């Protein structure tokens, strides 16, 4: 069993929430109970970009 880092788990969780909300950042931030600015900061830190606006820029590794 491979154990993921907290950073990797957080990144994957953010992506799942974004997919569930169809990339509605305001709705995602409410579901995550974090500010919209904090969510945007996390997306920048993890390099997460909307695949509909950018060509598959999500790297889960």
PDBQT receptor file of N, H, CA, C and O in Angstrom, charges set to zero:
ATOM      1  N   UNK A   1       0.845  -1.184   0.000  1.00  0.00    +0.000 N 
ATOM      2  CA  UNK A   1       0.000   0.000   0.000  1.00  0.00    +0.000 C 
ATOM      3  C   UNK A   1       0.887   1.243   0.000  1.00  0.00    +0.000 C 
ATOM      4  O   UNK A   1       1.720   1.432   0.886  1.00  0.00    +0.000 OA
ATOM      5  N   UNK A   2       0.690   2.079  -1.008  1.00  0.00    +0.000 N 
ATOM      6  H   UNK A   2       0.013   1.926  -1.728  1.00  0.00    +0.000 HD
ATOM      7  CA  UNK A   2       1.475   3.298  -1.099  1.00  0.00    +0.000 C 
ATOM      8  C   UNK A   2       0.744   4.423  -0.366  1.00  0.00    +0.000 C 
ATOM      9  O   UNK A   2      -0.440   4.661  -0.604  1.00  0.00    +0.000 OA
ATOM     10  N   UNK A   3       1.438   5.090   0.500  1.00  0.00    +0.000 N 
ATOM     11  H   UNK A   3       2.400   4.896   0.694  1.00  0.00    +0.000 HD
ATOM     12  CA  UNK A   3       0.864   6.195   1.254  1.00  0.00    +0.000 C 
ATOM     13  C   UNK A   3       1.186   7.494   0.538  1.00  0.00    +0.000 C 
ATOM     14  O   UNK A   3       2.341   7.775   0.219  1.00  0.00    +0.000 OA
ATOM     15  N   UNK A   4       0.135   8.289   0.287  1.00  0.00    +0.000 N 
ATOM     16  H   UNK A   4      -0.803   8.060   0.546  1.00  0.00    +0.000 HD
ATOM     17  CA  UNK A   4       0.312   9.573  -0.390  1.00  0.00    +0.000 C 
ATOM     18  C   UNK A   4       0.690  10.637   0.628  1.00  0.00    +0.000 C 
ATOM     19  O   UNK A   4       0.352  10.550   1.809  1.00  0.00    +0.000 OA
ATOM     20  N   UNK A   5       1.395  11.632   0.139  1.00  0.00    +0.000 N 
ATOM     21  H   UNK A   5       1.669  11.702  -0.820  1.00  0.00    +0.000 HD
ATOM     22  CA  UNK A   5       1.719  12.758   1.002  1.00  0.00    +0.000 C 
ATOM     23  C   UNK A   5       0.459  13.585   1.229  1.00  0.00    +0.000 C 
ATOM     24  O   UNK A   5      -0.497  13.500   0.458  1.00  0.00    +0.000 OA
ATOM     25  N   UNK A   6       0.466  14.375   2.277  1.00  0.00    +0.000 N 
ATOM     26  H   UNK A   6       1.243  14.445   2.903  1.00  0.00    +0.000 HD
ATOM     27  CA  UNK A   6      -0.652  15.258   2.571  1.00  0.00    +0.000 C 
ATOM     28  C   UNK A   6      -0.860  16.235   1.422  1.00  0.00    +0.000 C 
ATOM     29  O   UNK A   6      -1.995  16.534   1.049  1.00  0.00    +0.000 OA
ATOM     30  N   UNK A   7       0.231  16.725   0.866  1.00  0.00    +0.000 N 
ATOM     31  H   UNK A   7       1.153  16.482   1.169  1.00  0.00    +0.000 HD
ATOM     32  CA  UNK A   7       0.173  17.654  -0.260  1.00  0.00    +0.000 C 
ATOM     33  C   UNK A   7      -0.529  17.007  -1.449  1.00  0.00    +0.000 C 
ATOM     34  O   UNK A   7      -1.393  17.627  -2.069  1.00  0.00    +0.000 OA
ATOM     35  N   UNK A   8      -0.171  15.781  -1.769  1.00  0.00    +0.000 N 
ATOM     36  H   UNK A   8       0.531  15.278  -1.265  1.00  0.00    +0.000 HD
ATOM     37  CA  UNK A   8      -0.779  15.068  -2.890  1.00  0.00    +0.000 C 
ATOM     38  C   UNK A   8      -2.261  14.807  -2.624  1.00  0.00    +0.000 C 
ATOM     39  O   UNK A   8      -3.094  14.969  -3.515  1.00  0.00    +0.000 OA
ATOM     40  N   UNK A   9      -2.580  14.407  -1.409  1.00  0.00    +0.000 N 
ATOM     41  H   UNK A   9      -1.903  14.276  -0.686  1.00  0.00    +0.000 HD
ATOM     42  CA  UNK A   9      -3.983  14.149  -1.059  1.00  0.00    +0.000 C 
ATOM     43  C   UNK A   9      -4.817  15.422  -1.162  1.00  0.00    +0.000 C 
ATOM     44  O   UNK A   9      -5.947  15.390  -1.650  1.00  0.00    +0.000 OA
ATOM     45  N   UNK A  10      -4.261  16.545  -0.703  1.00  0.00    +0.000 N 
ATOM     46  H   UNK A  10      -3.343  16.572  -0.307  1.00  0.00    +0.000 HD
ATOM     47  CA  UNK A  10      -4.970  17.816  -0.773  1.00  0.00    +0.000 C 
ATOM     48  C   UNK A  10      -5.204  18.212  -2.233  1.00  0.00    +0.000 C 
ATOM     49  O   UNK A  10      -6.296  18.652  -2.591  1.00  0.00    +0.000 OA
ATOM     50  N   UNK A  11      -4.201  18.058  -3.052  1.00  0.00    +0.000 N 
ATOM     51  H   UNK A  11      -3.314  17.700  -2.761  1.00  0.00    +0.000 HD
ATOM     52  CA  UNK A  11      -4.316  18.401  -4.470  1.00  0.00    +0.000 C 
ATOM     53  C   UNK A  11      -5.413  17.573  -5.137  1.00  0.00    +0.000 C 
ATOM     54  O   UNK A  11      -6.244  18.116  -5.865  1.00  0.00    +0.000 OA
ATOM     55  N   UNK A  12      -5.419  16.284  -4.896  1.00  0.00    +0.000 N 
ATOM     56  H   UNK A  12      -4.743  15.843  -4.305  1.00  0.00    +0.000 HD
ATOM     57  CA  UNK A  12      -6.420  15.405  -5.478  1.00  0.00    +0.000 C 
ATOM     58  C   UNK A  12      -7.820  15.770  -4.978  1.00  0.00    +0.000 C 
ATOM     59  O   UNK A  12      -8.781  15.735  -5.747  1.00  0.00    +0.000 OA
ATOM     60  N   UNK A  13      -7.937  16.117  -3.703  1.00  0.00    +0.000 N 
ATOM     61  H   UNK A  13      -7.157  16.145  -3.079  1.00  0.00    +0.000 HD
ATOM     62  CA  UNK A  13      -9.231  16.502  -3.137  1.00  0.00    +0.000 C 
ATOM     63  C   UNK A  13      -9.741  17.793  -3.783  1.00  0.00    +0.000 C 
ATOM     64  O   UNK A  13     -10.919  17.895  -4.124  1.00  0.00    +0.000 OA
ATOM     65  N   UNK A  14      -8.866  18.762  -3.947  1.00  0.00    +0.000 N 
ATOM     66  H   UNK A  14      -7.908  18.679  -3.670  1.00  0.00    +0.000 HD
ATOM     67  CA  UNK A  14      -9.250  20.008  -4.606  1.00  0.00    +0.000 C 
ATOM     68  C   UNK A  14      -9.775  19.741  -6.015  1.00  0.00    +0.000 C 
ATOM     69  O   UNK A  14     -10.796  20.299  -6.418  1.00  0.00    +0.000 OA
ATOM     70  N   UNK A  15      -9.086  18.900  -6.749  1.00  0.00    +0.000 N 
ATOM     71  H   UNK A  15      -8.257  18.447  -6.422  1.00  0.00    +0.000 HD
ATOM     72  CA  UNK A  15      -9.491  18.574  -8.115  1.00  0.00    +0.000 C 
ATOM     73  C   UNK A  15     -10.859  17.893  -8.125  1.00  0.00    +0.000 C 
ATOM     74  O   UNK A  15     -11.704  18.212  -8.962  1.00  0.00    +0.000 OA
ATOM     75  N   UNK A  16     -11.081  16.961  -7.201  1.00  0.00    +0.000 N 
ATOM     76  H   UNK A  16     -10.395  16.703  -6.521  1.00  0.00    +0.000 HD
ATOM     77  CA  UNK A  16     -12.376  16.282  -7.135  1.00  0.00    +0.000 C 
ATOM     78  C   UNK A  16     -13.503  17.268  -6.856  1.00  0.00    +0.000 C 
ATOM     79  O   UNK A  16     -14.553  17.205  -7.495  1.00  0.00    +0.000 OA
ATOM     80  N   UNK A  17     -13.296  18.174  -5.913  1.00  0.00    +0.000 N 
ATOM     81  H   UNK A  17     -12.443  18.226  -5.394  1.00  0.00    +0.000 HD
ATOM     82  CA  UNK A  17     -14.318  19.171  -5.589  1.00  0.00    +0.000 C 
ATOM     83  C   UNK A  17     -14.565  20.078  -6.789  1.00  0.00    +0.000 C 
ATOM     84  O   UNK A  17     -15.715  20.390  -7.099  1.00  0.00    +0.000 OA
ATOM     85  N   UNK A  18     -13.513  20.499  -7.460  1.00  0.00    +0.000 N 
ATOM     86  H   UNK A  18     -12.579  20.245  -7.208  1.00  0.00    +0.000 HD
ATOM     87  CA  UNK A  18     -13.663  21.343  -8.640  1.00  0.00    +0.000 C 
ATOM     88  C   UNK A  18     -14.450  20.629  -9.739  1.00  0.00    +0.000 C 
ATOM     89  O   UNK A  18     -15.285  21.239 -10.407  1.00  0.00    +0.000 OA
ATOM     90  N   UNK A  19     -14.185  19.357  -9.919  1.00  0.00    +0.000 N 
ATOM     91  H   UNK A  19     -13.507  18.861  -9.376  1.00  0.00    +0.000 HD
ATOM     92  CA  UNK A  19     -14.922  18.589 -10.929  1.00  0.00    +0.000 C 
ATOM     93  C   UNK A  19     -16.394  18.463 -10.553  1.00  0.00    +0.000 C 
ATOM     94  O   UNK A  19     -17.268  18.584 -11.411  1.00  0.00    +0.000 OA
ATOM     95  N   UNK A  20     -16.668  18.222  -9.281  1.00  0.00    +0.000 N 
ATOM     96  H   UNK A  20     -15.958  18.124  -8.584  1.00  0.00    +0.000 HD
ATOM     97  CA  UNK A  20     -18.049  18.094  -8.807  1.00  0.00    +0.000 C 
ATOM     98  C   UNK A  20     -18.824  19.389  -9.036  1.00  0.00    +0.000 C 
ATOM     99  O   UNK A  20     -20.003  19.353  -9.388  1.00  0.00    +0.000 OA
ATOM    100  N   UNK A  21     -18.171  20.525  -8.838  1.00  0.00    +0.000 N 
ATOM    101  H   UNK A  21     -17.213  20.554  -8.552  1.00  0.00    +0.000 HD
ATOM    102  CA  UNK A  21     -18.830  21.823  -8.981  1.00  0.00    +0.000 C 
ATOM    103  C   UNK A  21     -18.686  22.396 -10.387  1.00  0.00    +0.000 C 
ATOM    104  O   UNK A  21     -19.044  23.548 -10.633  1.00  0.00    +0.000 OA
ATOM    105  N   UNK A  22     -18.168  21.598 -11.299  1.00  0.00    +0.000 N 
ATOM    106  H   UNK A  22     -17.877  20.663 -11.099  1.00  0.00    +0.000 HD
ATOM    107  CA  UNK A  22     -17.946  22.038 -12.684  1.00  0.00    +0.000 C 
ATOM    108  C   UNK A  22     -17.088  23.310 -12.723  1.00  0.00    +0.000 C 
ATOM    109  O   UNK A  22     -17.345  24.235 -13.495  1.00  0.00    +0.000 OA
ATOM    110  N   UNK A  23     -16.090  23.321 -11.888  1.00  0.00    +0.000 N 
ATOM    111  H   UNK A  23     -15.881  22.570 -11.261  1.00  0.00    +0.000 HD
ATOM    112  CA  UNK A  23     -15.101  24.403 -11.808  1.00  0.00    +0.000 C 
ATOM    113  C   UNK A  23     -15.700  25.746 -11.388  1.00  0.00    +0.000 C 
ATOM    114  O   UNK A  23     -15.201  26.804 -11.772  1.00  0.00    +0.000 OA
ATOM    115  N   UNK A  24     -16.766  25.695 -10.602  1.00  0.00    +0.000 N 
ATOM    116  H   UNK A  24     -17.171  24.836 -10.290  1.00  0.00    +0.000 HD
ATOM    117  CA  UNK A  24     -17.336  26.911 -10.011  1.00  0.00    +0.000 C 
ATOM    118  C   UNK A  24     -16.514  27.195  -8.747  1.00  0.00    +0.000 C 
ATOM    119  O   UNK A  24     -16.714  26.561  -7.711  1.00  0.00    +0.000 OA
ATOM    120  N   UNK A  25     -15.604  28.139  -8.845  1.00  0.00    +0.000 N 
ATOM    121  H   UNK A  25     -15.441  28.654  -9.686  1.00  0.00    +0.000 HD
ATOM    122  CA  UNK A  25     -14.673  28.399  -7.742  1.00  0.00    +0.000 C 
ATOM    123  C   UNK A  25     -15.382  28.883  -6.485  1.00  0.00    +0.000 C 
ATOM    124  O   UNK A  25     -15.000  28.508  -5.377  1.00  0.00    +0.000 OA
ATOM    125  N   UNK A  26     -16.400  29.704  -6.643  1.00  0.00    +0.000 N 
ATOM    126  H   UNK A  26     -16.710  30.009  -7.543  1.00  0.00    +0.000 HD
ATOM    127  CA  UNK A  26     -17.132  30.203  -5.472  1.00  0.00    +0.000 C 
ATOM    128  C   UNK A  26     -17.812  29.044  -4.748  1.00  0.00    +0.000 C 
ATOM    129  O   UNK A  26     -17.734  28.941  -3.523  1.00  0.00    +0.000 OA
ATOM    130  N   UNK A  27     -18.476  28.178  -5.501  1.00  0.00    +0.000 N 
ATOM    131  H   UNK A  27     -18.540  28.262  -6.496  1.00  0.00    +0.000 HD
ATOM    132  CA  UNK A  27     -19.144  27.020  -4.897  1.00  0.00    +0.000 C 
ATOM    133  C   UNK A  27     -18.117  26.078  -4.263  1.00  0.00    +0.000 C 
ATOM    134  O   UNK A  27     -18.334  25.556  -3.169  1.00  0.00    +0.000 OA
ATOM    135  N   UNK A  28     -17.009  25.868  -4.956  1.00  0.00    +0.000 N 
ATOM    136  H   UNK A  28     -16.833  26.292  -5.844  1.00  0.00    +0.000 HD
ATOM    137  CA  UNK A  28     -15.955  24.991  -4.423  1.00  0.00    +0.000 C 
ATOM    138  C   UNK A  28     -15.399  25.530  -3.110  1.00  0.00    +0.000 C 
ATOM    139  O   UNK A  28     -15.189  24.772  -2.163  1.00  0.00    +0.000 OA
ATOM    140  N   UNK A  29     -15.163  26.830  -3.052  1.00  0.00    +0.000 N 
ATOM    141  H   UNK A  29     -15.333  27.447  -3.820  1.00  0.00    +0.000 HD
ATOM    142  CA  UNK A  29     -14.612  27.407  -1.821  1.00  0.00    +0.000 C 
ATOM    143  C   UNK A  29     -15.600  27.265  -0.672  1.00  0.00    +0.000 C 
ATOM    144  O   UNK A  29     -15.194  27.033   0.467  1.00  0.00    +0.000 OA
ATOM    145  N   UNK A  30     -16.898  27.402  -0.958  1.00  0.00    +0.000 N 
ATOM    146  H   UNK A  30     -17.227  27.591  -1.883  1.00  0.00    +0.000 HD
ATOM    147  CA  UNK A  30     -17.908  27.216   0.095  1.00  0.00    +0.000 C 
ATOM    148  C   UNK A  30     -17.933  25.771   0.579  1.00  0.00    +0.000 C 
ATOM    149  O   UNK A  30     -17.989  25.519   1.782  1.00  0.00    +0.000 OA
ATOM    150  N   UNK A  31     -17.893  24.821  -0.353  1.00  0.00    +0.000 N 
ATOM    151  H   UNK A  31     -17.848  25.026  -1.331  1.00  0.00    +0.000 HD
ATOM    152  CA  UNK A  31     -17.882  23.406   0.028  1.00  0.00    +0.000 C 
ATOM    153  C   UNK A  31     -16.651  23.059   0.858  1.00  0.00    +0.000 C 
ATOM    154  O   UNK A  31     -16.728  22.279   1.807  1.00  0.00    +0.000 OA
ATOM    155  N   UNK A  32     -15.525  23.644   0.492  1.00  0.00    +0.000 N 
ATOM    156  H   UNK A  32     -15.462  24.278  -0.279  1.00  0.00    +0.000 HD
ATOM    157  CA  UNK A  32     -14.267  23.381   1.204  1.00  0.00    +0.000 C 
ATOM    158  C   UNK A  32     -14.147  24.190   2.499  1.00  0.00    +0.000 C 
ATOM    159  O   UNK A  32     -13.262  23.950   3.320  1.00  0.00    +0.000 OA
ATOM    160  N   UNK A  33     -15.069  25.162   2.663  1.00  0.00    +0.000 N 
ATOM    161  H   UNK A  33     -15.788  25.357   1.997  1.00  0.00    +0.000 HD
ATOM    162  CA  UNK A  33     -15.062  26.043   3.837  1.00  0.00    +0.000 C 
ATOM    163  C   UNK A  33     -13.754  26.840   3.942  1.00  0.00    +0.000 C 
ATOM    164  O   UNK A  33     -13.172  26.996   5.016  1.00  0.00    +0.000 OA
ATOM    165  N   UNK A  34     -13.320  27.340   2.768  1.00  0.00    +0.000 N 
ATOM    166  H   UNK A  34     -13.792  27.213   1.895  1.00  0.00    +0.000 HD
ATOM    167  CA  UNK A  34     -12.159  28.227   2.699  1.00  0.00    +0.000 C 
ATOM    168  C   UNK A  34     -12.551  29.431   1.844  1.00  0.00    +0.000 C 
ATOM    169  O   UNK A  34     -13.512  29.374   1.078  1.00  0.00    +0.000 OA
ATOM    170  N   UNK A  35     -11.805  30.505   1.983  1.00  0.00    +0.000 N 
ATOM    171  H   UNK A  35     -11.024  30.552   2.605  1.00  0.00    +0.000 HD
ATOM    172  CA  UNK A  35     -12.115  31.699   1.191  1.00  0.00    +0.000 C 
ATOM    173  C   UNK A  35     -11.787  31.451  -0.280  1.00  0.00    +0.000 C 
ATOM    174  O   UNK A  35     -10.970  30.596  -0.621  1.00  0.00    +0.000 OA
ATOM    175  N   UNK A  36     -12.441  32.216  -1.127  1.00  0.00    +0.000 N 
ATOM    176  H   UNK A  36     -13.104  32.911  -0.850  1.00  0.00    +0.000 HD
ATOM    177  CA  UNK A  36     -12.178  32.120  -2.557  1.00  0.00    +0.000 C 
ATOM    178  C   UNK A  36     -10.716  32.455  -2.854  1.00  0.00    +0.000 C 
ATOM    179  O   UNK A  36     -10.083  31.819  -3.696  1.00  0.00    +0.000 OA
ATOM    180  N   UNK A  37     -10.192  33.453  -2.158  1.00  0.00    +0.000 N 
ATOM    181  H   UNK A  37     -10.706  33.970  -1.474  1.00  0.00    +0.000 HD
ATOM    182  CA  UNK A  37      -8.792  33.838  -2.353  1.00  0.00    +0.000 C 
ATOM    183  C   UNK A  37      -7.854  32.695  -1.952  1.00  0.00    +0.000 C 
ATOM    184  O   UNK A  37      -6.852  32.448  -2.623  1.00  0.00    +0.000 OA
ATOM    185  N   UNK A  38      -8.180  32.002  -0.863  1.00  0.00    +0.000 N 
ATOM    186  H   UNK A  38      -8.995  32.203  -0.318  1.00  0.00    +0.000 HD
ATOM    187  CA  UNK A  38      -7.345  30.880  -0.415  1.00  0.00    +0.000 C 
ATOM    188  C   UNK A  38      -7.394  29.737  -1.436  1.00  0.00    +0.000 C 
ATOM    189  O   UNK A  38      -6.375  29.105  -1.715  1.00  0.00    +0.000 OA
ATOM    190  N   UNK A  39      -8.577  29.480  -1.988  1.00  0.00    +0.000 N 
ATOM    191  H   UNK A  39      -9.405  29.994  -1.762  1.00  0.00    +0.000 HD
ATOM    192  CA  UNK A  39      -8.695  28.439  -3.013  1.00  0.00    +0.000 C 
ATOM    193  C   UNK A  39      -7.850  28.802  -4.224  1.00  0.00    +0.000 C 
ATOM    194  O   UNK A  39      -7.111  27.963  -4.740  1.00  0.00    +0.000 OA
ATOM    195  N   UNK A  40      -7.953  30.038  -4.677  1.00  0.00    +0.000 N 
ATOM    196  H   UNK A  40      -8.554  30.719  -4.258  1.00  0.00    +0.000 HD
ATOM    197  CA  UNK A  40      -7.155  30.470  -5.828  1.00  0.00    +0.000 C 
ATOM    198  C   UNK A  40      -5.665  30.336  -5.554  1.00  0.00    +0.000 C 
ATOM    199  O   UNK A  40      -4.893  29.977  -6.443  1.00  0.00    +0.000 OA
ATOM    200  N   UNK A  41      -5.265  30.623  -4.327  1.00  0.00    +0.000 N 
ATOM    201  H   UNK A  41      -5.892  30.915  -3.605  1.00  0.00    +0.000 HD
ATOM    202  CA  UNK A  41      -3.864  30.479  -3.938  1.00  0.00    +0.000 C 
ATOM    203  C   UNK A  41      -3.430  29.018  -4.020  1.00  0.00    +0.000 C 
ATOM    204  O   UNK A  41      -2.349  28.713  -4.523  1.00  0.00    +0.000 OA
ATOM    205  N   UNK A  42      -4.281  28.114  -3.520  1.00  0.00    +0.000 N 
ATOM    206  H   UNK A  42      -5.159  28.362  -3.111  1.00  0.00    +0.000 HD
ATOM    207  CA  UNK A  42      -3.973  26.672  -3.586  1.00  0.00    +0.000 C 
ATOM    208  C   UNK A  42      -3.853  26.203  -5.034  1.00  0.00    +0.000 C 
ATOM    209  O   UNK A  42      -2.974  25.408  -5.364  1.00  0.00    +0.000 OA
ATOM    210  N   UNK A  43      -4.739  26.698  -5.895  1.00  0.00    +0.000 N 
ATOM    211  H   UNK A  43      -5.454  27.345  -5.628  1.00  0.00    +0.000 HD
ATOM    212  CA  UNK A  43      -4.684  26.302  -7.300  1.00  0.00    +0.000 C 
ATOM    213  C   UNK A  43      -3.372  26.736  -7.926  1.00  0.00    +0.000 C 
ATOM    214  O   UNK A  43      -2.780  25.998  -8.713  1.00  0.00    +0.000 OA
ATOM    215  N   UNK A  44      -2.919  27.926  -7.581  1.00  0.00    +0.000 N 
ATOM    216  H   UNK A  44      -3.401  28.526  -6.942  1.00  0.00    +0.000 HD
ATOM    217  CA  UNK A  44      -1.639  28.419  -8.090  1.00  0.00    +0.000 C 
ATOM    218  C   UNK A  44      -0.483  27.584  -7.544  1.00  0.00    +0.000 C 
ATOM    219  O   UNK A  44       0.408  27.181  -8.292  1.00  0.00    +0.000 OA
ATOM    220  N   UNK A  45      -0.504  27.331  -6.252  1.00  0.00    +0.000 N 
ATOM    221  H   UNK A  45      -1.227  27.658  -5.645  1.00  0.00    +0.000 HD
ATOM    222  CA  UNK A  45       0.566  26.549  -5.607  1.00  0.00    +0.000 C 
ATOM    223  C   UNK A  45       0.695  25.166  -6.234  1.00  0.00    +0.000 C 
ATOM    224  O   UNK A  45       1.803  24.706  -6.509  1.00  0.00    +0.000 OA
ATOM    225  N   UNK A  46      -0.444  24.501  -6.463  1.00  0.00    +0.000 N 
ATOM    226  H   UNK A  46      -1.345  24.876  -6.240  1.00  0.00    +0.000 HD
ATOM    227  CA  UNK A  46      -0.434  23.148  -6.999  1.00  0.00    +0.000 C 
ATOM    228  C   UNK A  46      -0.434  23.106  -8.526  1.00  0.00    +0.000 C 
ATOM    229  O   UNK A  46      -0.375  22.027  -9.114  1.00  0.00    +0.000 OA
ATOM    230  N   UNK A  47      -0.499  24.260  -9.165  1.00  0.00    +0.000 N 
ATOM    231  H   UNK A  47      -0.547  25.137  -8.687  1.00  0.00    +0.000 HD
ATOM    232  CA  UNK A  47      -0.491  24.294 -10.627  1.00  0.00    +0.000 C 
ATOM    233  C   UNK A  47      -1.743  23.692 -11.240  1.00  0.00    +0.000 C 
ATOM    234  O   UNK A  47      -1.695  23.130 -12.334  1.00  0.00    +0.000 OA
ATOM    235  N   UNK A  48      -2.865  23.809 -10.539  1.00  0.00    +0.000 N 
ATOM    236  H   UNK A  48      -2.904  24.266  -9.650  1.00  0.00    +0.000 HD
ATOM    237  CA  UNK A  48      -4.124  23.252 -11.019  1.00  0.00    +0.000 C 
ATOM    238  C   UNK A  48      -4.810  24.289 -11.896  1.00  0.00    +0.000 C 
ATOM    239  O   UNK A  48      -5.020  25.432 -11.491  1.00  0.00    +0.000 OA
ATOM    240  N   UNK A  49      -5.156  23.860 -13.112  1.00  0.00    +0.000 N 
ATOM    241  H   UNK A  49      -4.985  22.932 -13.442  1.00  0.00    +0.000 HD
ATOM    242  CA  UNK A  49      -5.832  24.747 -14.057  1.00  0.00    +0.000 C 
ATOM    243  C   UNK A  49      -7.034  24.035 -14.640  1.00  0.00    +0.000 C 
ATOM    244  O   UNK A  49      -7.034  22.815 -14.801  1.00  0.00    +0.000 OA
ATOM    245  N   UNK A  50      -8.054  24.806 -14.952  1.00  0.00    +0.000 N 
ATOM    246  H   UNK A  50      -8.055  25.798 -14.821  1.00  0.00    +0.000 HD
ATOM    247  CA  UNK A  50      -9.271  24.262 -15.532  1.00  0.00    +0.000 C 
ATOM    248  C   UNK A  50      -8.947  23.625 -16.884  1.00  0.00    +0.000 C 
ATOM    249  O   UNK A  50      -8.481  24.313 -17.792  1.00  0.00    +0.000 OA
ATOM    250  N   UNK A  51      -9.186  22.327 -17.027  1.00  0.00    +0.000 N 
ATOM    251  H   UNK A  51      -9.565  21.767 -16.290  1.00  0.00    +0.000 HD
ATOM    252  CA  UNK A  51      -8.842  21.658 -18.288  1.00  0.00    +0.000 C 
ATOM    253  C   UNK A  51      -9.690  22.142 -19.466  1.00  0.00    +0.000 C 
ATOM    254  O   UNK A  51      -9.298  21.967 -20.619  1.00  0.00    +0.000 OA
ATOM    255  N   UNK A  52     -10.845  22.748 -19.189  1.00  0.00    +0.000 N 
ATOM    256  H   UNK A  52     -11.164  22.890 -18.252  1.00  0.00    +0.000 HD
ATOM    257  CA  UNK A  52     -11.670  23.288 -20.270  1.00  0.00    +0.000 C 
ATOM    258  C   UNK A  52     -11.063  24.563 -20.850  1.00  0.00    +0.000 C 
ATOM    259  O   UNK A  52     -11.324  24.917 -22.000  1.00  0.00    +0.000 OA
ATOM    260  N   UNK A  53     -10.257  25.243 -20.049  1.00  0.00    +0.000 N 
ATOM    261  H   UNK A  53     -10.046  24.955 -19.115  1.00  0.00    +0.000 HD
ATOM    262  CA  UNK A  53      -9.629  26.486 -20.500  1.00  0.00    +0.000 C 
ATOM    263  C   UNK A  53      -8.159  26.297 -20.845  1.00  0.00    +0.000 C 
ATOM    264  O   UNK A  53      -7.562  27.130 -21.528  1.00  0.00    +0.000 OA
ATOM    265  N   UNK A  54      -7.587  25.213 -20.379  1.00  0.00    +0.000 N 
ATOM    266  H   UNK A  54      -8.072  24.537 -19.824  1.00  0.00    +0.000 HD
ATOM    267  CA  UNK A  54      -6.174  24.907 -20.628  1.00  0.00    +0.000 C 
ATOM    268  C   UNK A  54      -6.082  23.425 -20.947  1.00  0.00    +0.000 C 
ATOM    269  O   UNK A  54      -6.832  22.628 -20.384  1.00  0.00    +0.000 OA
ATOM    270  N   UNK A  55      -5.213  23.055 -21.805  1.00  0.00    +0.000 N 
ATOM    271  H   UNK A  55      -4.604  23.703 -22.263  1.00  0.00    +0.000 HD
ATOM    272  CA  UNK A  55      -5.119  21.682 -22.268  1.00  0.00    +0.000 C 
ATOM    273  C   UNK A  55      -4.544  20.744 -21.214  1.00  0.00    +0.000 C 
ATOM    274  O   UNK A  55      -3.327  20.594 -21.095  1.00  0.00    +0.000 OA
ATOM    275  N   UNK A  56      -5.426  20.121 -20.458  1.00  0.00    +0.000 N 
ATOM    276  H   UNK A  56      -6.414  20.243 -20.554  1.00  0.00    +0.000 HD
ATOM    277  CA  UNK A  56      -5.049  19.080 -19.485  1.00  0.00    +0.000 C 
ATOM    278  C   UNK A  56      -3.798  19.439 -18.689  1.00  0.00    +0.000 C 
ATOM    279  O   UNK A  56      -2.778  18.755 -18.775  1.00  0.00    +0.000 OA
ATOM    280  N   UNK A  57      -3.889  20.515 -17.918  1.00  0.00    +0.000 N 
ATOM    281  H   UNK A  57      -4.718  21.070 -17.848  1.00  0.00    +0.000 HD
ATOM    282  CA  UNK A  57      -2.744  20.979 -17.142  1.00  0.00    +0.000 C 
ATOM    283  C   UNK A  57      -2.731  20.423 -15.711  1.00  0.00    +0.000 C 
ATOM    284  O   UNK A  57      -1.968  20.896 -14.869  1.00  0.00    +0.000 OA
ATOM    285  N   UNK A  58      -3.563  19.431 -15.443  1.00  0.00    +0.000 N 
ATOM    286  H   UNK A  58      -4.182  19.046 -16.127  1.00  0.00    +0.000 HD
ATOM    287  CA  UNK A  58      -3.601  18.864 -14.098  1.00  0.00    +0.000 C 
ATOM    288  C   UNK A  58      -2.572  17.734 -14.030  1.00  0.00    +0.000 C 
ATOM    289  O   UNK A  58      -2.638  16.767 -14.790  1.00  0.00    +0.000 OA
ATOM    290  N   UNK A  59      -1.633  17.873 -13.117  1.00  0.00    +0.000 N 
ATOM    291  H   UNK A  59      -1.579  18.658 -12.500  1.00  0.00    +0.000 HD
ATOM    292  CA  UNK A  59      -0.601  16.863 -12.933  1.00  0.00    +0.000 C 
ATOM    293  C   UNK A  59      -0.782  16.270 -11.548  1.00  0.00    +0.000 C 
ATOM    294  O   UNK A  59      -0.575  16.960 -10.549  1.00  0.00    +0.000 OA
ATOM    295  N   UNK A  60      -1.167  14.999 -11.470  1.00  0.00    +0.000 N 
ATOM    296  H   UNK A  60      -1.335  14.438 -12.281  1.00  0.00    +0.000 HD
ATOM    297  CA  UNK A  60      -1.427  14.368 -10.182  1.00  0.00    +0.000 C 
ATOM    298  C   UNK A  60      -0.191  13.717  -9.583  1.00  0.00    +0.000 C 
ATOM    299  O   UNK A  60      -0.291  13.062  -8.545  1.00  0.00    +0.000 OA
ATOM    300  N   UNK A  61       0.950  13.874 -10.195  1.00  0.00    +0.000 N 
ATOM    301  H   UNK A  61       1.031  14.406 -11.038  1.00  0.00    +0.000 HD
ATOM    302  CA  UNK A  61       2.150  13.225  -9.656  1.00  0.00    +0.000 C 
ATOM    303  C   UNK A  61       2.938  14.169  -8.796  1.00  0.00    +0.000 C 
ATOM    304  O   UNK A  61       3.980  13.792  -8.259  1.00  0.00    +0.000 OA
TER     305      UNK A  61
